Amino acid sequence: MTGAPTRRRIAYGDDASQVGELHLPAGDPRGVVVVVHGGFWRAQYDFSLGTPLADDLAARGWAAWNIEYRRVGPGTGGGGGAPETFDDVAAAIDVLGDADLGLDLTTVVAVGHSAGGHLAAWAASRTRDPRWAGGVELTGVVSQAGVLDLRRAVREGVGQTAVPDLLGIPADPDAVEAAYDPQQQLPLDVPVWCVHGRDDDVVPVNQSEEYVAAATAAGARAELVAVDGDHFVVIDPEGPAWAEVVGVLDGLG
């Protein structure tokens, strides 16, 4: 490849948070990676968290679509929750199908960290629901320390009140709507890799362990990639945990 990667900001709606940055490699992309940032779906965390990963992916030949979405809480970035946050992630992914972007959608993988891992896995099942049907389909998911079992997260207080705040429900696991919960959408039709730090004390590794166990028992393709470190090692583009993610993607495109 010659030249350098480029970055283009694209709005997919009228709200300030309905935007993403498309990082393009110098040559033809190997495929598309949707980067979904974390932060327990809260407004104070934004898609700048995904920029270093998108930069790295574009340098490796991928088209990286680093998306923002409406989140929960006061201030800039708020206005999210259920269904708004989910509507935004669906709409952002569907932008990839715009003809003027000229993207080959043979390989479209969502890579998400923490709350973004939840949204990445959710996006792989969302077209089953009439509310989000007919959009661009994912071909794989890499969850980085993702919150994949919302009912368990409510029971164990993962992120304190993060899940009830997202869904607008009481702190009752039985109030979690199945359509929003990756664990309740198993089995998926696409492979999922769960990269998770063994010493994560923010989102316990059991979120990934039990998701993978349930997915494989249901006949789906899922793999746990346990790595050394805490909740944030998986989003360090210079670290070995990110190398595991890159290795998964290398096998796909």
Disulfide bonds with the S-S distance in Angstrom:
none
